[in-house]
Amino acid sequence: IDIEDFKQFLWRPRPQSLLSEEQKRTIRKDLKSYSRAFDEQDERRLHAADAELMSQRRRLVSEWETWRTQVAELLAAETDKALADGYKLPIAADNEDFVVEEIVEEIIEEKEEFI
């Protein structure tokens, strides 16, 4: 909203303070101690939130590791059953090292002769 569009712009009136001038001065003087107390409270809440987040992450990692272990056990059981039934594993699944030779031929020059 553009302020130029307002025909009249008035601030709302504020009621008179219930505190005396002496009380206001005392509050201003003790403002640093109040602020320190609130900062400590904020810090405690922040650490509590961080701890909760970390515990949630630990729980999720634990669940994932459990799932991964179960899947690995299931895969091992299926592999053992397949081997018992006579299925032969591919070479790559044997966990053995093997060498792949690749032969590359380059044509350096090509001439055509007509006889």
Jmol script that loads the backbone (N, CA, C; Angstrom):
load data "model"
ATOM      1  N   ILE A   1       0.860  -1.172   0.000  1.00  0.00           N
ATOM      2  CA  ILE A   1       0.000   0.000   0.000  1.00  0.00           C
ATOM      3  C   ILE A   1       0.901   1.228   0.000  1.00  0.00           C
ATOM      4  N   ASP A   2       0.573   2.131  -0.878  1.00  0.00           N
ATOM      5  CA  ASP A   2       1.360   3.356  -0.993  1.00  0.00           C
ATOM      6  C   ASP A   2       0.813   4.399  -0.020  1.00  0.00           C
ATOM      7  N   ILE A   3       1.688   5.033   0.723  1.00  0.00           N
ATOM      8  CA  ILE A   3       1.272   6.009   1.742  1.00  0.00           C
ATOM      9  C   ILE A   3       0.648   7.245   1.093  1.00  0.00           C
ATOM     10  N   GLU A   4       1.038   7.557  -0.132  1.00  0.00           N
ATOM     11  CA  GLU A   4       0.494   8.738  -0.803  1.00  0.00           C
ATOM     12  C   GLU A   4      -1.003   8.600  -1.075  1.00  0.00           C
ATOM     13  N   ASP A   5      -1.504   7.366  -1.102  1.00  0.00           N
ATOM     14  CA  ASP A   5      -2.926   7.147  -1.353  1.00  0.00           C
ATOM     15  C   ASP A   5      -3.796   7.491  -0.146  1.00  0.00           C
ATOM     16  N   PHE A   6      -3.187   7.605   1.019  1.00  0.00           N
ATOM     17  CA  PHE A   6      -3.963   7.925   2.217  1.00  0.00           C
ATOM     18  C   PHE A   6      -4.296   9.421   2.228  1.00  0.00           C
ATOM     19  N   LYS A   7      -5.534   9.704   2.552  1.00  0.00           N
ATOM     20  CA  LYS A   7      -5.942  11.111   2.683  1.00  0.00           C
ATOM     21  C   LYS A   7      -5.559  11.653   4.059  1.00  0.00           C
ATOM     22  N   GLN A   8      -5.660  10.763   5.060  1.00  0.00           N
ATOM     23  CA  GLN A   8      -5.337  11.174   6.416  1.00  0.00           C
ATOM     24  C   GLN A   8      -4.649   9.985   7.088  1.00  0.00           C
ATOM     25  N   PHE A   9      -3.537  10.228   7.721  1.00  0.00           N
ATOM     26  CA  PHE A   9      -2.767   9.161   8.330  1.00  0.00           C
ATOM     27  C   PHE A   9      -2.525   9.518   9.791  1.00  0.00           C
ATOM     28  N   LEU A  10      -3.279   8.896  10.702  1.00  0.00           N
ATOM     29  CA  LEU A  10      -3.149   9.187  12.129  1.00  0.00           C
ATOM     30  C   LEU A  10      -2.684   7.938  12.868  1.00  0.00           C
ATOM     31  N   TRP A  11      -1.801   8.127  13.822  1.00  0.00           N
ATOM     32  CA  TRP A  11      -1.401   7.034  14.684  1.00  0.00           C
ATOM     33  C   TRP A  11      -2.451   6.880  15.762  1.00  0.00           C
ATOM     34  N   ARG A  12      -2.641   5.673  16.182  1.00  0.00           N
ATOM     35  CA  ARG A  12      -3.630   5.458  17.233  1.00  0.00           C
ATOM     36  C   ARG A  12      -3.108   6.058  18.542  1.00  0.00           C
ATOM     37  N   PRO A  13      -3.956   6.565  19.345  1.00  0.00           N
ATOM     38  CA  PRO A  13      -3.498   7.146  20.618  1.00  0.00           C
ATOM     39  C   PRO A  13      -3.093   6.034  21.589  1.00  0.00           C
ATOM     40  N   ARG A  14      -2.099   6.317  22.371  1.00  0.00           N
ATOM     41  CA  ARG A  14      -1.636   5.340  23.353  1.00  0.00           C
ATOM     42  C   ARG A  14      -2.148   5.742  24.733  1.00  0.00           C
ATOM     43  N   PRO A  15      -2.601   4.753  25.487  1.00  0.00           N
ATOM     44  CA  PRO A  15      -3.071   5.078  26.846  1.00  0.00           C
ATOM     45  C   PRO A  15      -1.885   5.444  27.743  1.00  0.00           C
ATOM     46  N   GLN A  16      -2.184   6.129  28.783  1.00  0.00           N
ATOM     47  CA  GLN A  16      -1.145   6.541  29.720  1.00  0.00           C
ATOM     48  C   GLN A  16      -0.596   5.311  30.436  1.00  0.00           C
ATOM     49  N   SER A  17       0.699   5.279  30.682  1.00  0.00           N
ATOM     50  CA  SER A  17       1.345   4.141  31.306  1.00  0.00           C
ATOM     51  C   SER A  17       0.888   3.992  32.757  1.00  0.00           C
ATOM     52  N   LEU A  18       0.793   2.733  33.171  1.00  0.00           N
ATOM     53  CA  LEU A  18       0.407   2.451  34.549  1.00  0.00           C
ATOM     54  C   LEU A  18       1.617   2.488  35.486  1.00  0.00           C
ATOM     55  N   LEU A  19       2.814   2.570  34.905  1.00  0.00           N
ATOM     56  CA  LEU A  19       4.032   2.601  35.715  1.00  0.00           C
ATOM     57  C   LEU A  19       4.418   4.042  36.040  1.00  0.00           C
ATOM     58  N   SER A  20       4.990   4.204  37.201  1.00  0.00           N
ATOM     59  CA  SER A  20       5.479   5.536  37.571  1.00  0.00           C
ATOM     60  C   SER A  20       6.835   5.768  36.901  1.00  0.00           C
ATOM     61  N   GLU A  21       7.304   6.980  36.926  1.00  0.00           N
ATOM     62  CA  GLU A  21       8.600   7.314  36.317  1.00  0.00           C
ATOM     63  C   GLU A  21       9.732   6.541  36.989  1.00  0.00           C
ATOM     64  N   GLU A  22       9.642   6.371  38.306  1.00  0.00           N
ATOM     65  CA  GLU A  22      10.664   5.618  39.042  1.00  0.00           C
ATOM     66  C   GLU A  22      10.691   4.166  38.571  1.00  0.00           C
ATOM     67  N   GLN A  23       9.532   3.572  38.379  1.00  0.00           N
ATOM     68  CA  GLN A  23       9.469   2.183  37.911  1.00  0.00           C
ATOM     69  C   GLN A  23      10.023   2.059  36.486  1.00  0.00           C
ATOM     70  N   LYS A  24       9.721   3.024  35.640  1.00  0.00           N
ATOM     71  CA  LYS A  24      10.255   3.016  34.277  1.00  0.00           C
ATOM     72  C   LYS A  24      11.784   3.075  34.290  1.00  0.00           C
ATOM     73  N   ARG A  25      12.346   3.956  35.141  1.00  0.00           N
ATOM     74  CA  ARG A  25      13.810   4.076  35.247  1.00  0.00           C
ATOM     75  C   ARG A  25      14.422   2.758  35.726  1.00  0.00           C
ATOM     76  N   THR A  26      13.777   2.122  36.714  1.00  0.00           N
ATOM     77  CA  THR A  26      14.262   0.838  37.241  1.00  0.00           C
ATOM     78  C   THR A  26      14.253  -0.223  36.150  1.00  0.00           C
ATOM     79  N   ILE A  27      13.215  -0.246  35.365  1.00  0.00           N
ATOM     80  CA  ILE A  27      13.125  -1.233  34.277  1.00  0.00           C
ATOM     81  C   ILE A  27      14.216  -0.983  33.235  1.00  0.00           C
ATOM     82  N   ARG A  28      14.397   0.272  32.839  1.00  0.00           N
ATOM     83  CA  ARG A  28      15.457   0.597  31.880  1.00  0.00           C
ATOM     84  C   ARG A  28      16.838   0.212  32.406  1.00  0.00           C
ATOM     85  N   LYS A  29      17.041   0.423  33.706  1.00  0.00           N
ATOM     86  CA  LYS A  29      18.329   0.101  34.325  1.00  0.00           C
ATOM     87  C   LYS A  29      18.559  -1.410  34.347  1.00  0.00           C
ATOM     88  N   ASP A  30      17.500  -2.186  34.625  1.00  0.00           N
ATOM     89  CA  ASP A  30      17.624  -3.641  34.735  1.00  0.00           C
ATOM     90  C   ASP A  30      17.365  -4.371  33.408  1.00  0.00           C
ATOM     91  N   LEU A  31      17.267  -3.619  32.327  1.00  0.00           N
ATOM     92  CA  LEU A  31      16.938  -4.215  31.034  1.00  0.00           C
ATOM     93  C   LEU A  31      17.983  -5.243  30.586  1.00  0.00           C
ATOM     94  N   LYS A  32      19.256  -4.985  30.899  1.00  0.00           N
ATOM     95  CA  LYS A  32      20.309  -5.937  30.500  1.00  0.00           C
ATOM     96  C   LYS A  32      20.139  -7.280  31.211  1.00  0.00           C
ATOM     97  N   SER A  33      19.799  -7.247  32.486  1.00  0.00           N
ATOM     98  CA  SER A  33      19.626  -8.510  33.215  1.00  0.00           C
ATOM     99  C   SER A  33      18.393  -9.257  32.699  1.00  0.00           C
ATOM    100  N   TYR A  34      17.332  -8.515  32.360  1.00  0.00           N
ATOM    101  CA  TYR A  34      16.145  -9.154  31.789  1.00  0.00           C
ATOM    102  C   TYR A  34      16.495  -9.788  30.440  1.00  0.00           C
ATOM    103  N   SER A  35      17.215  -9.024  29.661  1.00  0.00           N
ATOM    104  CA  SER A  35      17.576  -9.518  28.331  1.00  0.00           C
ATOM    105  C   SER A  35      18.461 -10.757  28.438  1.00  0.00           C
ATOM    106  N   ARG A  36      19.379 -10.771  29.390  1.00  0.00           N
ATOM    107  CA  ARG A  36      20.251 -11.927  29.602  1.00  0.00           C
ATOM    108  C   ARG A  36      19.431 -13.162  29.980  1.00  0.00           C
ATOM    109  N   ALA A  37      18.447 -12.973  30.856  1.00  0.00           N
ATOM    110  CA  ALA A  37      17.596 -14.091  31.283  1.00  0.00           C
ATOM    111  C   ALA A  37      16.792 -14.644  30.101  1.00  0.00           C
ATOM    112  N   PHE A  38      16.259 -13.751  29.281  1.00  0.00           N
ATOM    113  CA  PHE A  38      15.483 -14.206  28.127  1.00  0.00           C
ATOM    114  C   PHE A  38      16.384 -14.870  27.084  1.00  0.00           C
ATOM    115  N   ASP A  39      17.595 -14.352  26.927  1.00  0.00           N
ATOM    116  CA  ASP A  39      18.542 -14.976  25.991  1.00  0.00           C
ATOM    117  C   ASP A  39      18.884 -16.399  26.439  1.00  0.00           C
ATOM    118  N   GLU A  40      19.076 -16.586  27.743  1.00  0.00           N
ATOM    119  CA  GLU A  40      19.357 -17.928  28.264  1.00  0.00           C
ATOM    120  C   GLU A  40      18.169 -18.862  28.027  1.00  0.00           C
ATOM    121  N   GLN A  41      16.986 -18.348  28.204  1.00  0.00           N
ATOM    122  CA  GLN A  41      15.780 -19.138  27.966  1.00  0.00           C
ATOM    123  C   GLN A  41      15.682 -19.533  26.484  1.00  0.00           C
ATOM    124  N   ASP A  42      15.944 -18.578  25.614  1.00  0.00           N
ATOM    125  CA  ASP A  42      15.927 -18.870  24.169  1.00  0.00           C
ATOM    126  C   ASP A  42      16.970 -19.919  23.812  1.00  0.00           C
ATOM    127  N   GLU A  43      18.138 -19.797  24.424  1.00  0.00           N
ATOM    128  CA  GLU A  43      19.220 -20.753  24.161  1.00  0.00           C
ATOM    129  C   GLU A  43      18.828 -22.164  24.602  1.00  0.00           C
ATOM    130  N   ARG A  44      18.199 -22.283  25.771  1.00  0.00           N
ATOM    131  CA  ARG A  44      17.739 -23.597  26.245  1.00  0.00           C
ATOM    132  C   ARG A  44      16.720 -24.204  25.291  1.00  0.00           C
ATOM    133  N   ARG A  45      15.796 -23.388  24.825  1.00  0.00           N
ATOM    134  CA  ARG A  45      14.790 -23.886  23.874  1.00  0.00           C
ATOM    135  C   ARG A  45      15.436 -24.316  22.568  1.00  0.00           C
ATOM    136  N   LEU A  46      16.414 -23.570  22.118  1.00  0.00           N
ATOM    137  CA  LEU A  46      17.118 -23.911  20.880  1.00  0.00           C
ATOM    138  C   LEU A  46      17.856 -25.235  21.026  1.00  0.00           C
ATOM    139  N   HIS A  47      18.541 -25.419  22.158  1.00  0.00           N
ATOM    140  CA  HIS A  47      19.257 -26.674  22.396  1.00  0.00           C
ATOM    141  C   HIS A  47      18.289 -27.850  22.514  1.00  0.00           C
ATOM    142  N   ALA A  48      17.138 -27.627  23.118  1.00  0.00           N
ATOM    143  CA  ALA A  48      16.141 -28.694  23.224  1.00  0.00           C
ATOM    144  C   ALA A  48      15.639 -29.092  21.842  1.00  0.00           C
ATOM    145  N   ALA A  49      15.412 -28.105  20.981  1.00  0.00           N
ATOM    146  CA  ALA A  49      14.956 -28.398  19.616  1.00  0.00           C
ATOM    147  C   ALA A  49      16.038 -29.140  18.847  1.00  0.00           C
ATOM    148  N   ASP A  50      17.308 -28.727  19.021  1.00  0.00           N
ATOM    149  CA  ASP A  50      18.422 -29.411  18.352  1.00  0.00           C
ATOM    150  C   ASP A  50      18.539 -30.855  18.830  1.00  0.00           C
ATOM    151  N   ALA A  51      18.398 -31.060  20.125  1.00  0.00           N
ATOM    152  CA  ALA A  51      18.500 -32.415  20.672  1.00  0.00           C
ATOM    153  C   ALA A  51      17.376 -33.290  20.132  1.00  0.00           C
ATOM    154  N   GLU A  52      16.183 -32.726  20.024  1.00  0.00           N
ATOM    155  CA  GLU A  52      15.056 -33.483  19.484  1.00  0.00           C
ATOM    156  C   GLU A  52      15.300 -33.840  18.016  1.00  0.00           C
ATOM    157  N   LEU A  53      15.819 -32.900  17.255  1.00  0.00           N
ATOM    158  CA  LEU A  53      16.119 -33.147  15.846  1.00  0.00           C
ATOM    159  C   LEU A  53      17.195 -34.226  15.697  1.00  0.00           C
ATOM    160  N   MET A  54      18.220 -34.164  16.537  1.00  0.00           N
ATOM    161  CA  MET A  54      19.292 -35.168  16.473  1.00  0.00           C
ATOM    162  C   MET A  54      18.765 -36.548  16.844  1.00  0.00           C
ATOM    163  N   SER A  55      17.912 -36.638  17.850  1.00  0.00           N
ATOM    164  CA  SER A  55      17.361 -37.944  18.228  1.00  0.00           C
ATOM    165  C   SER A  55      16.475 -38.496  17.112  1.00  0.00           C
ATOM    166  N   GLN A  56      15.740 -37.624  16.439  1.00  0.00           N
ATOM    167  CA  GLN A  56      14.917 -38.067  15.309  1.00  0.00           C
ATOM    168  C   GLN A  56      15.803 -38.585  14.173  1.00  0.00           C
ATOM    169  N   ARG A  57      16.888 -37.877  13.888  1.00  0.00           N
ATOM    170  CA  ARG A  57      17.814 -38.325  12.835  1.00  0.00           C
ATOM    171  C   ARG A  57      18.453 -39.659  13.194  1.00  0.00           C
ATOM    172  N   ARG A  58      18.849 -39.813  14.453  1.00  0.00           N
ATOM    173  CA  ARG A  58      19.432 -41.092  14.885  1.00  0.00           C
ATOM    174  C   ARG A  58      18.433 -42.232  14.715  1.00  0.00           C
ATOM    175  N   ARG A  59      17.169 -41.966  15.062  1.00  0.00           N
ATOM    176  CA  ARG A  59      16.127 -42.979  14.918  1.00  0.00           C
ATOM    177  C   ARG A  59      15.936 -43.352  13.448  1.00  0.00           C
ATOM    178  N   LEU A  60      15.919 -42.363  12.563  1.00  0.00           N
ATOM    179  CA  LEU A  60      15.753 -42.635  11.134  1.00  0.00           C
ATOM    180  C   LEU A  60      16.930 -43.435  10.572  1.00  0.00           C
ATOM    181  N   VAL A  61      18.153 -43.085  10.990  1.00  0.00           N
ATOM    182  CA  VAL A  61      19.331 -43.828  10.529  1.00  0.00           C
ATOM    183  C   VAL A  61      19.282 -45.263  11.041  1.00  0.00           C
ATOM    184  N   SER A  62      18.867 -45.432  12.277  1.00  0.00           N
ATOM    185  CA  SER A  62      18.751 -46.771  12.849  1.00  0.00           C
ATOM    186  C   SER A  62      17.719 -47.608  12.086  1.00  0.00           C
ATOM    187  N   GLU A  63      16.569 -47.004  11.770  1.00  0.00           N
ATOM    188  CA  GLU A  63      15.555 -47.715  10.994  1.00  0.00           C
ATOM    189  C   GLU A  63      16.080 -48.098   9.615  1.00  0.00           C
ATOM    190  N   TRP A  64      16.816 -47.176   8.990  1.00  0.00           N
ATOM    191  CA  TRP A  64      17.377 -47.459   7.664  1.00  0.00           C
ATOM    192  C   TRP A  64      18.391 -48.603   7.725  1.00  0.00           C
ATOM    193  N   GLU A  65      19.258 -48.580   8.737  1.00  0.00           N
ATOM    194  CA  GLU A  65      20.250 -49.649   8.873  1.00  0.00           C
ATOM    195  C   GLU A  65      19.576 -50.998   9.123  1.00  0.00           C
ATOM    196  N   THR A  66      18.503 -51.010   9.917  1.00  0.00           N
ATOM    197  CA  THR A  66      17.749 -52.239  10.159  1.00  0.00           C
ATOM    198  C   THR A  66      17.145 -52.756   8.861  1.00  0.00           C
ATOM    199  N   TRP A  67      16.531 -51.866   8.090  1.00  0.00           N
ATOM    200  CA  TRP A  67      15.945 -52.260   6.804  1.00  0.00           C
ATOM    201  C   TRP A  67      17.013 -52.805   5.868  1.00  0.00           C
ATOM    202  N   ARG A  68      18.162 -52.128   5.825  1.00  0.00           N
ATOM    203  CA  ARG A  68      19.253 -52.547   4.949  1.00  0.00           C
ATOM    204  C   ARG A  68      19.768 -53.937   5.330  1.00  0.00           C
ATOM    205  N   THR A  69      19.891 -54.196   6.618  1.00  0.00           N
ATOM    206  CA  THR A  69      20.331 -55.508   7.100  1.00  0.00           C
ATOM    207  C   THR A  69      19.316 -56.581   6.713  1.00  0.00           C
ATOM    208  N   GLN A  70      18.032 -56.273   6.886  1.00  0.00           N
ATOM    209  CA  GLN A  70      16.993 -57.247   6.523  1.00  0.00           C
ATOM    210  C   GLN A  70      17.027 -57.566   5.030  1.00  0.00           C
ATOM    211  N   VAL A  71      17.210 -56.551   4.203  1.00  0.00           N
ATOM    212  CA  VAL A  71      17.257 -56.765   2.759  1.00  0.00           C
ATOM    213  C   VAL A  71      18.490 -57.577   2.385  1.00  0.00           C
ATOM    214  N   ALA A  72      19.626 -57.297   3.013  1.00  0.00           N
ATOM    215  CA  ALA A  72      20.846 -58.059   2.728  1.00  0.00           C
ATOM    216  C   ALA A  72      20.661 -59.526   3.119  1.00  0.00           C
ATOM    217  N   GLU A  73      20.033 -59.781   4.267  1.00  0.00           N
ATOM    218  CA  GLU A  73      19.777 -61.162   4.689  1.00  0.00           C
ATOM    219  C   GLU A  73      18.818 -61.864   3.726  1.00  0.00           C
ATOM    220  N   LEU A  74      17.789 -61.149   3.292  1.00  0.00           N
ATOM    221  CA  LEU A  74      16.827 -61.714   2.341  1.00  0.00           C
ATOM    222  C   LEU A  74      17.502 -62.045   1.014  1.00  0.00           C
ATOM    223  N   LEU A  75      18.351 -61.154   0.538  1.00  0.00           N
ATOM    224  CA  LEU A  75      19.080 -61.385  -0.704  1.00  0.00           C
ATOM    225  C   LEU A  75      20.011 -62.585  -0.578  1.00  0.00           C
ATOM    226  N   ALA A  76      20.701 -62.691   0.554  1.00  0.00           N
ATOM    227  CA  ALA A  76      21.601 -63.828   0.769  1.00  0.00           C
ATOM    228  C   ALA A  76      20.808 -65.141   0.799  1.00  0.00           C
ATOM    229  N   ALA A  77      19.652 -65.123   1.446  1.00  0.00           N
ATOM    230  CA  ALA A  77      18.825 -66.333   1.510  1.00  0.00           C
ATOM    231  C   ALA A  77      18.319 -66.713   0.116  1.00  0.00           C
ATOM    232  N   GLU A  78      17.879 -65.740  -0.666  1.00  0.00           N
ATOM    233  CA  GLU A  78      17.406 -66.026  -2.022  1.00  0.00           C
ATOM    234  C   GLU A  78      18.537 -66.538  -2.907  1.00  0.00           C
ATOM    235  N   THR A  79      19.731 -65.971  -2.746  1.00  0.00           N
ATOM    236  CA  THR A  79      20.887 -66.412  -3.527  1.00  0.00           C
ATOM    237  C   THR A  79      21.250 -67.848  -3.167  1.00  0.00           C
ATOM    238  N   ASP A  80      21.270 -68.168  -1.877  1.00  0.00           N
ATOM    239  CA  ASP A  80      21.572 -69.542  -1.442  1.00  0.00           C
ATOM    240  C   ASP A  80      20.542 -70.526  -1.984  1.00  0.00           C
ATOM    241  N   LYS A  81      19.276 -70.131  -1.955  1.00  0.00           N
ATOM    242  CA  LYS A  81      18.212 -71.004  -2.469  1.00  0.00           C
ATOM    243  C   LYS A  81      18.371 -71.211  -3.971  1.00  0.00           C
ATOM    244  N   ALA A  82      18.692 -70.138  -4.700  1.00  0.00           N
ATOM    245  CA  ALA A  82      18.862 -70.248  -6.145  1.00  0.00           C
ATOM    246  C   ALA A  82      20.065 -71.131  -6.477  1.00  0.00           C
ATOM    247  N   LEU A  83      21.141 -71.001  -5.724  1.00  0.00           N
ATOM    248  CA  LEU A  83      22.325 -71.839  -5.955  1.00  0.00           C
ATOM    249  C   LEU A  83      22.011 -73.298  -5.644  1.00  0.00           C
ATOM    250  N   ALA A  84      21.205 -73.540  -4.606  1.00  0.00           N
ATOM    251  CA  ALA A  84      20.821 -74.906  -4.259  1.00  0.00           C
ATOM    252  C   ALA A  84      19.937 -75.518  -5.347  1.00  0.00           C
ATOM    253  N   ASP A  85      19.162 -74.690  -6.041  1.00  0.00           N
ATOM    254  CA  ASP A  85      18.295 -75.174  -7.111  1.00  0.00           C
ATOM    255  C   ASP A  85      19.046 -75.355  -8.432  1.00  0.00           C
ATOM    256  N   GLY A  86      20.333 -75.011  -8.451  1.00  0.00           N
ATOM    257  CA  GLY A  86      21.143 -75.236  -9.647  1.00  0.00           C
ATOM    258  C   GLY A  86      21.373 -73.989 -10.487  1.00  0.00           C
ATOM    259  N   TYR A  87      20.956 -72.868 -10.021  1.00  0.00           N
ATOM    260  CA  TYR A  87      21.182 -71.632 -10.766  1.00  0.00           C
ATOM    261  C   TYR A  87      22.641 -71.232 -10.628  1.00  0.00           C
ATOM    262  N   LYS A  88      23.270 -70.849 -11.749  1.00  0.00           N
ATOM    263  CA  LYS A  88      24.670 -70.428 -11.711  1.00  0.00           C
ATOM    264  C   LYS A  88      24.719 -68.908 -11.742  1.00  0.00           C
ATOM    265  N   LEU A  89      25.481 -68.349 -10.816  1.00  0.00           N
ATOM    266  CA  LEU A  89      25.593 -66.894 -10.723  1.00  0.00           C
ATOM    267  C   LEU A  89      26.396 -66.355 -11.897  1.00  0.00           C
ATOM    268  N   PRO A  90      26.080 -65.147 -12.361  1.00  0.00           N
ATOM    269  CA  PRO A  90      26.919 -64.514 -13.383  1.00  0.00           C
ATOM    270  C   PRO A  90      28.314 -64.240 -12.823  1.00  0.00           C
ATOM    271  N   ILE A  91      29.268 -64.008 -13.696  1.00  0.00           N
ATOM    272  CA  ILE A  91      30.662 -63.812 -13.275  1.00  0.00           C
ATOM    273  C   ILE A  91      30.782 -62.610 -12.336  1.00  0.00           C
ATOM    274  N   ALA A  92      30.075 -61.549 -12.623  1.00  0.00           N
ATOM    275  CA  ALA A  92      30.206 -60.325 -11.823  1.00  0.00           C
ATOM    276  C   ALA A  92      29.700 -60.515 -10.393  1.00  0.00           C
ATOM    277  N   ALA A  93      28.826 -61.478 -10.157  1.00  0.00           N
ATOM    278  CA  ALA A  93      28.268 -61.672  -8.825  1.00  0.00           C
ATOM    279  C   ALA A  93      29.132 -62.573  -7.950  1.00  0.00           C
ATOM    280  N   ASP A  94      30.201 -63.145  -8.505  1.00  0.00           N
ATOM    281  CA  ASP A  94      31.044 -64.067  -7.752  1.00  0.00           C
ATOM    282  C   ASP A  94      32.052 -63.350  -6.853  1.00  0.00           C
ATOM    283  N   ASN A  95      32.108 -62.044  -6.901  1.00  0.00           N
ATOM    284  CA  ASN A  95      33.055 -61.246  -6.123  1.00  0.00           C
ATOM    285  C   ASN A  95      34.509 -61.594  -6.441  1.00  0.00           C
ATOM    286  N   GLU A  96      34.749 -62.099  -7.633  1.00  0.00           N
ATOM    287  CA  GLU A  96      36.112 -62.396  -8.051  1.00  0.00           C
ATOM    288  C   GLU A  96      36.565 -61.318  -9.019  1.00  0.00           C
ATOM    289  N   ASP A  97      37.858 -61.043  -8.990  1.00  0.00           N
ATOM    290  CA  ASP A  97      38.405 -60.070  -9.929  1.00  0.00           C
ATOM    291  C   ASP A  97      38.565 -60.730 -11.284  1.00  0.00           C
ATOM    292  N   PHE A  98      38.267 -59.992 -12.318  1.00  0.00           N
ATOM    293  CA  PHE A  98      38.478 -60.511 -13.657  1.00  0.00           C
ATOM    294  C   PHE A  98      38.984 -59.379 -14.535  1.00  0.00           C
ATOM    295  N   VAL A  99      39.682 -59.769 -15.623  1.00  0.00           N
ATOM    296  CA  VAL A  99      40.320 -58.801 -16.510  1.00  0.00           C
ATOM    297  C   VAL A  99      39.512 -58.722 -17.798  1.00  0.00           C
ATOM    298  N   VAL A 100      39.283 -57.505 -18.229  1.00  0.00           N
ATOM    299  CA  VAL A 100      38.599 -57.283 -19.495  1.00  0.00           C
ATOM    300  C   VAL A 100      39.619 -56.702 -20.455  1.00  0.00           C
ATOM    301  N   GLU A 101      39.829 -57.402 -21.565  1.00  0.00           N
ATOM    302  CA  GLU A 101      40.758 -56.902 -22.584  1.00  0.00           C
ATOM    303  C   GLU A 101      39.955 -56.221 -23.665  1.00  0.00           C
ATOM    304  N   GLU A 102      40.416 -55.069 -24.056  1.00  0.00           N
ATOM    305  CA  GLU A 102      39.734 -54.328 -25.099  1.00  0.00           C
ATOM    306  C   GLU A 102      40.738 -54.064 -26.212  1.00  0.00           C
ATOM    307  N   ILE A 103      40.411 -54.488 -27.399  1.00  0.00           N
ATOM    308  CA  ILE A 103      41.303 -54.305 -28.545  1.00  0.00           C
ATOM    309  C   ILE A 103      40.723 -53.197 -29.404  1.00  0.00           C
ATOM    310  N   VAL A 104      41.527 -52.190 -29.640  1.00  0.00           N
ATOM    311  CA  VAL A 104      41.112 -51.048 -30.440  1.00  0.00           C
ATOM    312  C   VAL A 104      41.990 -50.993 -31.681  1.00  0.00           C
ATOM    313  N   GLU A 105      41.363 -50.988 -32.843  1.00  0.00           N
ATOM    314  CA  GLU A 105      42.105 -50.885 -34.098  1.00  0.00           C
ATOM    315  C   GLU A 105      41.860 -49.519 -34.694  1.00  0.00           C
ATOM    316  N   GLU A 106      42.933 -48.861 -35.076  1.00  0.00           N
ATOM    317  CA  GLU A 106      42.828 -47.561 -35.708  1.00  0.00           C
ATOM    318  C   GLU A 106      43.298 -47.668 -37.144  1.00  0.00           C
ATOM    319  N   ILE A 107      42.559 -47.052 -38.022  1.00  0.00           N
ATOM    320  CA  ILE A 107      42.976 -47.000 -39.425  1.00  0.00           C
ATOM    321  C   ILE A 107      43.736 -45.704 -39.597  1.00  0.00           C
ATOM    322  N   ILE A 108      45.008 -45.837 -39.922  1.00  0.00           N
ATOM    323  CA  ILE A 108      45.856 -44.670 -40.056  1.00  0.00           C
ATOM    324  C   ILE A 108      45.721 -44.066 -41.449  1.00  0.00           C
ATOM    325  N   GLU A 109      45.790 -44.921 -42.462  1.00  0.00           N
ATOM    326  CA  GLU A 109      45.704 -44.411 -43.826  1.00  0.00           C
ATOM    327  C   GLU A 109      44.999 -45.449 -44.686  1.00  0.00           C
ATOM    328  N   GLU A 110      44.214 -44.977 -45.619  1.00  0.00           N
ATOM    329  CA  GLU A 110      43.489 -45.890 -46.496  1.00  0.00           C
ATOM    330  C   GLU A 110      43.651 -45.398 -47.937  1.00  0.00           C
ATOM    331  N   LYS A 111      44.103 -46.298 -48.814  1.00  0.00           N
ATOM    332  CA  LYS A 111      44.297 -45.938 -50.214  1.00  0.00           C
ATOM    333  C   LYS A 111      43.484 -46.899 -51.085  1.00  0.00           C
ATOM    334  N   GLU A 112      42.918 -46.364 -52.161  1.00  0.00           N
ATOM    335  CA  GLU A 112      42.215 -47.191 -53.126  1.00  0.00           C
ATOM    336  C   GLU A 112      43.031 -47.188 -54.418  1.00  0.00           C
ATOM    337  N   GLU A 113      43.270 -48.363 -54.943  1.00  0.00           N
ATOM    338  CA  GLU A 113      43.993 -48.479 -56.203  1.00  0.00           C
ATOM    339  C   GLU A 113      43.096 -49.188 -57.220  1.00  0.00           C
ATOM    340  N   PHE A 114      43.056 -48.666 -58.386  1.00  0.00           N
ATOM    341  CA  PHE A 114      42.290 -49.300 -59.464  1.00  0.00           C
ATOM    342  C   PHE A 114      43.245 -49.956 -60.427  1.00  0.00           C
ATOM    343  N   ILE A 115      43.000 -51.187 -60.814  1.00  0.00           N
ATOM    344  CA  ILE A 115      43.889 -51.903 -61.719  1.00  0.00           C
ATOM    345  C   ILE A 115      43.206 -52.085 -63.046  1.00  0.00           C
TER     346      ILE A 115
END
end "model"
wireframe off; spacefill off
backbone 0.3
color backbone group
